[in-house]
Amino acid sequence: MEHGFVKVAAVTPKIKVADPVYNGQMICEGIREACGNGAKIVVFPELCLTGYTCGDLFLQERLLQEARQELREVITCTEGYDALVFVGVPLEQEGKLYNAAAVMTDGRLLAVIPKRHIPAYGEFYETRHFTPGSRKAENIFWDGEEIPFGTDILFRAEEMEGLVVGCEICEDLWAADTPGTSHALAGATVLVNLSASNETIGKDAYREMLVKSTSARLAAGYIYCSAGEGESTQDLVFGGHNIIAENGSILAQTKTFSCETLYGVLDIERLRFERRRMNTFPAAGKDGYRILSFYPQQEETQLGRTFPALPFVPSDRGERERRCNEILSIQSYGLKKRYEHTGCRKAVIGISGGLDSTLALLVTVRAFDLLSYARENIIAVTMPCFGTTGRTYDNACMLAKTLGLTLEEVDIKEAVSVHFHDIGQLADNHDVTYENGQARERTQVLMDIANRENALVIGTGDMSELALGWATYNGDHMSMYGVNAGVPKTLVRHLVRYYADVCGREELRKVLLDVLDTPVSPELLPPVDGEISQKTEDLVGPYELHDFFLYYMLRFGFSPAKIYRLASAAFDGMYENTVILKWLRTFYRRFFTQQFKRSCLPDGPKVGSVAVSPRGDLRMPSDASMAAWQEELDRL
């Protein structure tokens, strides 16, 4: 349960209709297996102790007595286990029969949750047997002990911050006024559903959508456990479709008719962050709720779920292509609006033959096509200097040519040399002044050409560079509109690749592929034997690591220790843990010290769930201390 992770299970045992003794044995086997595998929340199907399809047998005294007796055996079976276990059972109370969930842990019955919404439509006829449960929890007697009985009951883990569990039963999820909504508003971060949902054509997809959307709407984990093999097939068939979801994502689900035990790992820290972040999610209102405690032991939970090494880039090719097209549209329509507002009809872009300036160029072309502006009005400026290689220079020129742009070359070597002489900078001193002097000269050239042409300078810097502060202040840091400001470096590559795949022109595709094959570099140091000598990732670290760190820090507020743990799992076999830790420390140091550069960013479009604009997602003081983060980094 370290770092907010908790393992959960949905168990669909093979049962026999109206045989509580047999079913109880199967349930106990499931409890032992799930708890033995580290599950801290274990959910069984609706009415699984008797079977959901007993029909009028539910009215028989013998069945109810047998179910009650067998429930005692199941409760005893949980002794020694710290998990919270939910078992479906029919339970009579004061002359009425309820479809209920018995909630137990470590040999104790904590509460009984009755089903609130009893269906009597289509193939369902539960009102013939069952009474709707009351929201208000009243005490009932179970073996001489008072036990809460009602729907408005939550279960709080005393050893884990934020783990609060609420329960609903089958139709409760389908109803307009779901108990789960009330539970979440009262503080539940995890919802469980004991269900007996029969299979009809297309129902599995609808069920998945319902669970997924509910977990998203309520910023919660959701464990859905449905009846399966062994239920009567007289009129219906049950497929045991189990689903575990978290905040709109399906973490795991079984195939229908597989009747497997389904495991998943929920991230409670992530859910807590999501609710903190969403100011529209109300503060917990516990009026009328009973809060009961359970005591899962603190222990490290095996992750049991994957964390993609490239969180900004979908692994599925179709989804990746859809996202690339959408992002290019966001970028180009954002730029289109800026041109419509200003009345300008020309653009100036500094092109280096690198990835970022290539993407900015492609976005600008797309925006000009949307505006029906001539592409010749895009002035692509190449500014060779001390570090420029023939490969990047040729690619820059070829891009302008193949796209039908106006190419302008301004060799800045002489201007920079004069500037160095003026400030007393030795030409062979390749320090930060040597590098940044070139970057600022290029920006001055672009700005002045823009003035000359009544044009806008289009920024090329990406979000990863902004996060690390890998930009020259008042150099490439500045523009009239930064189209790449919301795009991380790992995604820039895929956007350029996508454009190469769909452009339909072999000459353009060829040059784009060569740009993709070129090492990332600002080319501010002289080349060696004509090859790039200054490779960015050798200096600040691999961008795939930094994008991973950035995503989990800003999107979910994770601590350095948790990010390190996730990165170690995601990049296992790719980077040694010592390497990951080295660059994680670099990331935090640069992120905190370079906020002043982000505080005065030019305008640019947000394209995803993470952004660093000071006017939008990141309201961070430029002089914030990182002492708390550093303390944790030092312990790693």
Secondary structure, DSSP 8 states (H G I E B T S, - for coil): -GGGEEEEEE------TT-HHHHHHHHHHHHHHHHHTT-SEEE--TTTTT-TT-GGGGG-HHHHHHHHHHHHHHHHHTTT--SEEEEEEEEEETTEEEEEEEEEETTEEEEEEE-S----STT--GGGT-----SS-EEEEETTEEEEESS-EEEEETTSTT-EEEEEETHHHHSSS-HHHHHHHTT-SEEEEEE--B--TTHHHHHHHHHHHHHHHTT-EEEEEE--TTS--SS--B----EEEETTEEEEE--TT----EEEEEEHHHHHHHHHH-TTS-----TT-EEEEE----------S---S-TTS-SSHHHHHHHHHHHHHHHHHHHHHHHHHH----EEEE--SSHHHHHHHHHHHHHHHHHT--GGGEEEEE---TT--HHHHHHHHHHHHHHT-EEEE---HHHHHHHHHHHT--TT--SHHHHHHHHHHHHHHHHHHHHHHT-EEEE---HHHHHHT-S-TTTTT--SEETTTT--HHHHHHHHHHHHHHS--HHHHHHHHHHHTS------S--BTTB----HHHHH--HHHHHHHHHHHHTT---HHHHHHHHHHHTTTTS-HHHHHHHHHHHHHHHHHTHHHHTT-------SS----TTTT----TT---HHHHHHHHH-
